[in-house]
Amino acid sequence: GYEAAYLFDKGFTNIFFLDYAEKAVSFFREKFPHFPENQIIQEDFFQHSGKYDLIIEHTFFCSLHPDLRKDYVRKAYDLLNEDGKLVGLFFNHQFGKGEPPFGGTAEEYINLFRNCFNFRHFSPCNCSIKPRAGRELFVVLVKKMCFNQLDERF
């Protein structure tokens, strides 16, 4: 939510905060009371409908079981406008715990996203917080236009 509030504070007005958890939404409302109420959405990402130019990914993807990752790619693709961007940080580390956070590798992410997105930027993050330093990738993905069924890409 900090990213949404930061962008709003910098003058961007068409910014939305989406989270499934009531506690997270309540925290966001309390922390950022100036953020427009009608742009705070408590809903399941996979049930959400809308169209966006940009989706900022930070800690949601790693909370999803790897079995849901193709669904995530499909939903992000559906939510983005033509030339829309998915920007975020992805763990470049395997945790091996069987519970969140779920890590991954650069190769996994390339294979997962390449059919639906062009990779504008994909490299080790050079500004991670100390506990994550050296274990994150900074990613900028641009939606590919698909003239066939999206399901064929999977």
N, C-alpha and C positions, 0 to 999 in steps of 0.2 A: 503494500500500500504506500510505502514511502515514495516510490517512483511516481505514482499517480499524483500524490500531493505535491511533490517537487515540480512536476510539469505544470500542474494547475497554478502553483505559485509563480511560475515563470511566464504566465500569460496564456498558456494553452487552455482553451475552454471546453473543447469537445473531448474530455477525458472521462473515462469510466473506471470505477473500481468494482471488481467482481470477486466474490469469495463465497464458498458454500457454507462455511462455518459461521454460525450466529455470533460466537465469541469474537472472531476476527473482524466481522462487520461492526460490532459494537465498539471494539477497540479503535477501529479506524474512525468511526463517527466521533468518539471522544477525543482522540488525538488530533483530528483535523476538522473541527466544527465548522470551518469556513467552506469546506468542500460541499458542492451542491448535493442536496439530499436525493434529488431525482437522478443523480449519476452514480449512486451507490447501489449496487445490485447484490442481493443475497440469493444465489442460485447455483445449481450444479452446472459447471462448465459444459458438460456434455449435453445438457438440456437447453442451454442458452441459445438464443437466436439474435442476430444483429449483424451488422457489417462494419468493419473497422479497417483503418489504414495501417494500424500498428498494434501488435500484441506484444507486451513486455512479459517475458517469462523469467520468473525468479522464484525458485523453490517449489513450484507446483509440479512440474514435470518429474522431479526426483521423488516426489511423494507418491506418485502413481506406480503401481505394480507394473513391471515390464510387459506383462500381457496386455496392458491397456495403452501401450505407446502408439500402436498403429491407429487406435481410435483417437488419440490425442492429435496425431498428425492430420487425420481426416477432418476433425472438428476445427482445428486451427485453420486449415485450408478453407473450409466452408465459411468461417467467420471473417476471413480477410477479403477485402476488395481486390480488384485487379491491381497487380503490382504491390499489394500489401506486404508488410514486413513482419516477420517474427524475429524478435531480438531478445537475446537473453544469455544467461549463464547456464552451462550444463557441466555436471561433474565429469571429469576425465579420470575417474577412479572407480574401482570396483570395491564396494563395501563388504559384500558377501555375508550380510546379516540376515537376509530374508525378510527384512522390514525396512521401512523408510529411515533415512533416505536411500533410494536405490540409485546406484551409480551407473556408469557405462563407460564406453570407450569412444574415441573419435571415429573409429571405423564403424561401430554400431550406428552412431548418429548419421554418418554419411549414408549408410545403406538405408536407414529409416526415412530420411527426409529427401533424398536425391530425386525421387520420381515426381515429387510435388513442389519442390522448392529449388531455386538457384541459390548457391552459396556465395553471398556477397563478401562475407568475412567469416573466417573459421580458424581461430588460432588460440593458443594459450592466453588466458586472461592475465594482464600485467598489473591489475589493480585489485586483486581479490583481497578480502579481509584476511588477516593473518592465519586463522585456523584453516582456511581453504586455499591458501597460497600454493601455487603449483599443481592444483587439482581441479581447476576449472577451465573451461573453454568459453571464449566470448564468441557468440554466433549472431550473424545477421543473415537471415534467410528471406528470399523474395519469392512470393507466390508465382509459380509457373501457370500460364494459362493452359487449361486442359480442354481439348475439344472432344475427347472421348469420355467415357464414363470414368469417374474418379476411381471407382472400385478396380478398374483394370490396372491402375498404378500400384496396387498392392498385390 
